[in-house]
């Protein structure tokens, strides 16, 4: 078998790992192995590409893998499950930066380093020249946008600061960047001028990423992260075209398509368009979220007495549970109820937490059995036959206004029908609004009881009272 045949066979194996891994990611039980398969496919693709290009010594390949793998392990090993969205944002940025750097290195190696005064497109080829510009543009936008997204999720940057003439500035940055790139590869022969124009392209693209993400509220960052994930894939695909590397084109296209599908799923779950998210659709209502009238509150001991006689209980986790690190306490409550013969399940909204699957990861960290986790479409019809629904740190995803008030900013958004349960306990620190900035009608219902306090402490207290109660 020739070296070319071996390379093609290994490339086919890499693609197979991507496809099988992506399929296994669709199920909770097989998601870990699916992630490992896709990571293996990417590793194989990187090695094949570096060997095929032939410009990198194997010692640099090994060194790069060790350093990169070490950095990746250090980042993830120290990360908590609640920080996964921030980690995803960071890796999106790394992906965009990698694509842009590879494209820039191609420009440097073919145009700048030889020092030949000639039109870059003549040296690179027209297709490579166009996709090189697109790779640098998309990759740089992804980098700066992802950095801001992570800072917003961490709370380092708060609020949604306004940018004057944002649309015009965004258009100027993107069109200006494309114009600089086009002139750099098609319009000038002087290598120094071309290099300066490419640097201008990078600066314009970085500015576009800042203008895109900075005004968007932190609660909408999950959608933005999914979009940036898609952009990182598109940047990789563009780089693949620039390098004439089919494997990179396929991998980038898979990531780009998956990111777009995930973005659409999240927008549907929030009943919002992507454009509405990007322009900050809820900013007008955030200042006036209404006042509450009739609200009933209780303590953990009183709530536990109701739970002691319940037969069916559904726990609805939200980001408040993840932020309070209360997943283990929620599992303790579930175990205490199951030990009393109660039918206990967890209802997961598509945008619970900070991104799809985030709540599943958080609960998996607490070793909550997979069979207790149910998606909204599977469990929503069961709330009417449920004795108690326990809402932990969720807000808009359980707000009946989405279903009952056509004038509400969240009208039409799919929600969990917890208000159909016979009794609802809501664990929150206060009556503060969710990302939509509106009051939650659920809190004023006659059968709703607020349990004010830290989610972890409240669940610990509930579990303690249940465990101390006489057996049924």
N, C-alpha and C positions, 0 to 999 in steps of 0.2 A: 504494500500500500504506500503510495507516494505521500509526501508531506502535505500536499494540497488536498488529497483525499482525506487524510487524517484530520486536517483542520476543518474541512466541511462536515465530517462526521461529528466532531466535537461541538461544532456550532449547532448542528441539528439536535444534539443531546441537550445543549443549553436551552434551546427553544422549547424542547419537550419539558424540561424542568419548570420553565415559566408557565406553560399551559397547565400542567398537572398541579403545580403549586397554587395557581390562581383558582383552580377548581376547588381545591381543598380549603381555601380561605373562605368559601361560602358557608361552611359549617363550623360551629363553635368547637366541636370535639376534634376536628382535624385541622384547625387553623394554625396551630403551632407547627405541625409538620409541613403544612403548606407554606408557611413563612420560611422555614428552613430550606425547603426545596427551591423556592424562588431566590433566596440568598445564595444558594449553591449555584444556581443557574447564572446569576449575575457575576459571581466570582469566576466561573468558567468563561463567561463572555469577556470579562476584562483581560484574563490571561491570554485567551485566544487572540484578542485584538492586538495586544501588545506584542505578541510573538509574530503575528501576521504583518504588522507594520514594520517590524524589524529594526526599529530605531532605538529600542530600549534594551540595555543589557539585562540579563536575567537576574543579576545581583540587585539591580535597581527595582526590578519587579518584586523580588522577595522582600527587599527592604520596605518598599511602599506598602505591600500587603501587611507586613508586621506592624508598621507605624499606624497605618489607617485602621487596621483591625484593633489595635490597642486603644486608639482614641475612641473608636466606636464602642468598644466594650466598657471603657471607663465612663463614658457618658450614660450608657443604659444601665450599667450595674448600680450606679448611685441614684438613678431616677426612681421616683415613686410612681405608682400607677396613676395617681392624679396628675402627674406631669407629662403623661404620654402625648397629649396634644402639642405641648411645647417642643417635645423631642421630635415629633413628626414635622413641625414647622422648621426646626433647625436642619433636619435632614433634607427637607425640600430645598432649603437654601443652599446646602452643600451640593445637591444635585444640579441646581441651576448654575452655581459657580463652577462646578467641574465641566459642564458643557461649554460654558463661555470660555473657560481657560483652554480647553482643548481646541476650540475654534481659533482663539487668539494665537495659540502655539502654531497652528497650521499657517496662519497669516505670517507669523514671525519667521517660521522655517522656510517658507516658499518665497516670500516677498521681501521682508526686512533684512534678515541675516545675509542673504546673497548680495544685497545692496544694488540690485539692478533697477535702474530707472525704466520701468515699463508699467503698463496698465495691469493691475493685479489680476483682473479677470482673464487676461491672456495667459498668465502664469498658472492660475488656479483652475481655469475652466469656468464657463459661465454659471453652470449649476452649483459648483462648489462655492463660487463667489457669493451668489445670492443666499444660499443656505448658511454660509459662514456669518453673514450679516444678521440673519434671523436668529441664529444660535446665540450670538453675542447679545443681541437685543433681548430675547426671551429669557436667557439665562441670567442676565444682569437684573432684569425686572423681578425675576423669581428670588434672587438673592436678597435685594433690599426689602422687597415685600415680606419675605419670610422672616427676616430679622425683626421687622416692626411687629409682625404677627406674634412672634414669640414674646417680645417685650410687652405687648398688650395682654397676652394671656397670663404672663407673670405678674401683671399689675405695675410693672416699672413705668409704663406709659398709661395713664388713666384718661378716661373720657374719650370724646371723639372731636378733637380740635378741628375747627373749620379752616379750609384753605380757600382764600379769595380766588375767584375765577378758576375754580378747580378744573372744570371741564376743558376750558381753553388751555390751561397749563398742561393738562394731561395730553391733549391733542398735540400741543406744541412739542412736548417731550418725545412722544412716539414718532410723529411725522418728522420732527427734526432729527431724531436719531437715525431713522431710516434714510433720510436724505444724506446725512453725513456718511453713513455706511455705503450708500450707493455711489457717492462721489469718490469715496476712498478706493473702491474696487473697480469702478468703471470710468471715472472721470479724470484721474490724475496719473501722471507717470512718475513724478518725483516721489521716491520712497519715503522721505522724511515727512512730506505733506500728507501722504496716505496714512502713515502711522499716527500722525496727530489727529487726523479725522476719525480714525478708529477709536482713539482715546476719547474723543468727543462723543462718539456713539455710546461708549460704556457709561460716561457721565450722564448722558441724557436718559439712558435706560435705567440707571440707578435712581435718578430723580423720578421717573415714571412709576417705579415701584413704591416709592415713598408717597407720592401723590395718590396712588391707587388705594393704599392700605391705611394711611394715617387717619383719615376722617371716619373710618368705619368703627363702630362700637365693638368693644371686646366680646360681647355676646354673639356677634356675628362672625367672629374669627374662625369658628369651625368651617363655615362655608368658604371663607377666604382661603383657609389652609387647603381644603380640597381642590379649589381652583388653582392654587399655587402648585399643588402636587401634579395636577394635569399639565401646567405650564413647564414644570421641570422635565416631564416626559417629552413634551413637544420640543423643548430645547435639545434634549438628547437625540431625538429623531432627526432634527435639523442638522446636528453635528454629524450624525451618521451619513446623511446625504453629502455633506461637505467632504467627508473622508471616503465616500463610496464604500461604506461598511454596512452590509445588509443586516448583520446581527444587531448593531446599535440602532438601526432604523426600526427593527421589529420590537426590540425591548422598549425603546422610547415611545413607540406607538401604543403598545400595551399599557404602559403607565399613563400616557396621556388620555387614552380612552377610558381607563378605569377611573381616573380622577374626574373626568367629566360626568361619568355615570353617577359617581358618589355625590358630586356637587348637585346634580339634578335630584337625586333621592332626598338630599337634605332640604333643598328648596321646596319640594313637594310636601315634605313633612312639616314645614313651617308655613305652607300656603303662601309662599312669596316667590317672586321671580328673582333670578340672579341680578338683574339690573336694579331691582328694588333694594337688594342687599348692598350692592356696590355704591348706591347713592345715599344709603342710610335711611331706609324707609320709615323707621320708627322715631326719628329724632324729634318730630313735631309733637309727639304725644308724651315724651319722656318727662316733661316738666310738670304735668298735671295728671296724677294717677288716681285721683278721687279719694274720698274719705270713707271710712268704714263706720257702720252704725252698730248693728247687732252682731257681736262677736263673742263666742263662748270659749273660755279657756279652762284647762284643768291641769292636774299634775300627773306624774307617772303612776302613782299608786292608784288613783281613780281610773285611769285608762287601763291598767292591768286587770282590774276587776271586771271590766267589760270583756277584755280579751280572754279571760279565764273561762267564760261561758260561750265563746264563739266557736263555730264549727268550720267556717271558711274565712280565711284572711288573705288579703292580697297586699303585698308591700310594694310601693311605688317609689323607687329611688330617683333622685335628681342630682344635679351638680352639688347641691348643698351637702349631700351625703359624702361625695368624694372629697369636697373641700374640707370637711370635718374629720376625714379619715375614719368614718363611722361604718365601713363595710363589715368589719369583724363584729362590731356590736349588732349590726342588723342580722348577721348570721346567727349570733347568739339568741336574739329574739325569735328568729325562725325555728331554731333547734328547740328552744323552750316550748314553743307552741306545738311543734310536731310531737314532742315527748308527751304532750297532753292529748294527743290524738286529733289535733287540728289540721285541716287541709290548708297548707301554706304555699303560696306561689309569689314570684316576683314579676311585676309587669314592667317591661322595658319600652319606653317610647323611642322612636328612631333618633331623636336628637337629645335624648337624656345625656347628661354630662356635657362634654365639650366637642364630641364628634361621634359619629356612628360607631358602635362597638366599644366606646370608651367605658360605658357602665358595665358591660360584660367583662371587660378586663379588670375593672375595679373589684367586682364581685368574685371573679375567678381568683384574685389575689387572696380573698378571704376564704377560698375553697367552698364557696356556695355551689352545691351540685348543679350541673348543667340542666338537669331535668326540672329544676325549680324555676328556670328562667323562661319567660314567655314574651314574644313580641306583641306589640299592640294589636295587630290583626288577629292574633290567636286567642287573646284573653279578654278583649273589650266587651264581648257579649256576656261575659260571666260576672261582671260587676253587679248586675241586678240580683244575682243569687248569692252575693257575698255579704257576710255579716259585718266585717270590719275591713276598711281599706286604710292602710297606714301610708301617708305621703311623707317622704323624708327629703326635704330640701328641693322639691319640685314646685314649679309655679305655673307658668303659662301653659305647659303641656297638660295641665289638669283644670284649666279655667273654662267653665261652662259658657262663658261669653263667646268663645270661638264657635259654639254651636247655636247659641240662642240669640245673639245680638248681631244683626247684619251690619250695623254701623261700627262695630268694634274693629280696631286695627288688626286683630288676629282672626277676624271672621273667616270661617271656612278652614282654618288650620285643623288638621286631624288631632284630636286629643284623646287621652285616656278617660273613659267615662266613670271616674271614681265617684261622681256625685250620685250615681245610681246605687251605690252600696247602702246598706241599712245604716251604717255608722261610719264616719270618716274622721280619722285622727290626722292632723297636719302638724308635723314637727318643723318649726322654723324659729329663727332667732327673733323675728319681728314680722310686721305686716308689710315689709318693703316689697315693691313690685319686682317682677321679673324683667327680662330684656325688653319686653314690649312697653314697659313703663305704665301699665294700667293696673287697676285694682282687680283682685280675683274674686269673682262672685261666690266661689266655693266657700270662702272663709266666712261668709255671712249666712250660709244655709243652716237651718234649724238642727240638722243631724250632723253638723260639722263641729268638732272640738279642736281648738288650737292647743298644742303643747309647746309653749315657748321655751326656747333654750338651745344650747349646743346639741347638735344631732347625736354626737357620740355619747355625751353624758346622759341624754334623755333615753336613748336606746339601751344603754348600760343599766339605767334605773329600771326600765321596763323588764329587761331580762332578769334582773335580780328579784323583782317582785314576783314574776311568773315562776321562777325556780323555787322561791320560798313558799308559794301558795300550796295548799293541800292538793293532793292528786285528785283528778276528776273521778 
